[in-house]
Structure formats: structure tokens, C-alpha cells
Amino acid sequence: MSARGLGPSVAMIVVLAAGQALAAGIDLTRPYGDKYGCINRNGQEVAADRMLLLTDEALVTAASACTFTEKQAQADGSLVVTATCEAEGEEGQEPTKFTIKRSAKNAKKLTVADDDGNVMGEVARCK
């Protein structure tokens, strides 16, 4: 490979590494949830009117379940996810987007906001 061909290869590696670093900013390999979300992470163990559970594949509330179809790391460290959601008592699935970012109050917690910017809640890593 010539020196001229090496430049674009190095640039591509830098871009890929930066993308992985951003994606690593929010690690969803272990579930996050509020009190009832963490209790119910393995299935409905306790009935709760309010519940928020965030995993690598889904966002679950007391009234809906959303399966992630795409995740995009953002330059500010947040994660924008596209999902298909099923709401309790309704038929069909509706596509939607969520923004997941570090809480301004506590860096160990995450906030989840809907496409309109309404914060759905704050979650901590489940123990």
C-alpha cells in the first residue's frame, strides 16, 4: 500500500474508533430501570402503574413495550433509538424515537425522552 492510500485508511479507523467510543458512552448491556422496572426485568413479578425498564433491545413501561430497530450514538454522548411500540389495549405497532442520555442530576443514571422531548423518566442500572 502506498503512503497516499494509507491516509484514507487511517482516517477511516479514526472515524470508526470515534463512533465506537460514542456508542460506549451509554452501555445498555445490563438493564436500567426505575424501582418497578428493575423488579420486573425478568417478567411481570409485581403489578405497577408506573414502570420503566430499559435494555439493549427494548423500552418497557407499564402500558407499552417498544422494541429497538436502530440505535445511533450522537456527538453529545446521547443515544437516539428508533423503535416499534405496542401499547396496551391498542392494535398494531407504531414507530417512534427516543433519546437516552446521562442525567444532569446524577451521571450514573439515564433519562429517557420521547420524540417530542418529554422526559419519560430517569433510570438507574438494575442491581
N, C-alpha and C positions, 0 to 999 in steps of 0.2 A: 504494500500500500504506500503510495506517495505521501509526502508531507501535506500536500494540498488536499488529499482525500481524508487525512486524519482529522482535520479541523471540524468538519461536519459530524464525524463520528463522536468526537469528544463533546461537541455541543449537544448532541442527542443524548449522550449519557448523563450530562449535567441536567438536562430538562427532565429526563426520566427519574433521576435521583431526587430532584426538587418535587416532582409530583408525588413520589413515594413518601417523602418527608411530610408533605402537607396531609396526605392521607393518614399518616401515622399520628397526626395531631389529635384525632379523635379515634380512639380504639374501641370498637364495639365487639371485640371477640368475646368479652364477658358481658352479660346483660346489665343494663341500668334500669332503675325503676324508682317509683315512689314507694312508700311503705307497702301498699297493697299490690303494686306491680311486682315487687320482688317476692312477696309471699306467693303470688300466683304464677310465677315464672315457669313452673312445670305443669301448668294446667289450673283450672278453676278450683282452688282449695278453700278460698274464703270469699263470700259474696261482698262486693264493694260497689258503691255508687260511683266512686271516683277511683280510677286506677290508671297508671301509665307505666308501660313496660316497653323498653327499647332494646332490641337485639340487633345483631349484624344483618338480619334478614327481614325484620318486621317492627312495626309500632302497633302496640295493642292498648286500647283504652277499655273502659267498662262497656262502651256501646259500639265499638268498631275495631276492626282488625285490618291493618294495612301491610301489604307485602311489598318490599322494595324491589323495583325493577332496574334502578340505576342509581349510582352514588357518584357525586362529583365533589372533590375537595376544592375549596375556594382559597384564594390568595390570603384571606384574613384568618385562615385556620378553621373556618366553619365547614360543614358538610351539607350539601344540598342533595336530598334524596327524592327521587320520583317513585311513587308507589301507586298500587291499585288498592282501593279500600272497599270494604264491605261493612255497611252499617247495620246494626241490629234492627230488625223489622222492615228492612228495605231490600228489594231485589236488585241484582246486578252489581257491577263494580264501577267505581268512579276513580279516574286518575287524579292524583293530586301531588303536590310537592310540599316538603317540609324542610326547614333549616334547623340544623343541630349545631349548637356552638357552646363553648365554655360559658358557664355562669359568670356574670360580672361580680356576683357576691362571693362565690366560692369556686375556685379553679378546679376543684375535684368533682364538681357537679356539672351537668349539661342542661341546657334549656332546649326545649323543642317548640318551634313556632310553625304555624300553618302558613300557607301561601300568601295570606293577607297580612302576615306579620303578628298575628295574635299568638301570644305565648300560651301554649297548652299546659305547660308545667315544667318543673325542674326535677331532674332525676339524679340519683347517685348510683355508683356501682353496687350491685347486689352482693351481699356477703354470703 
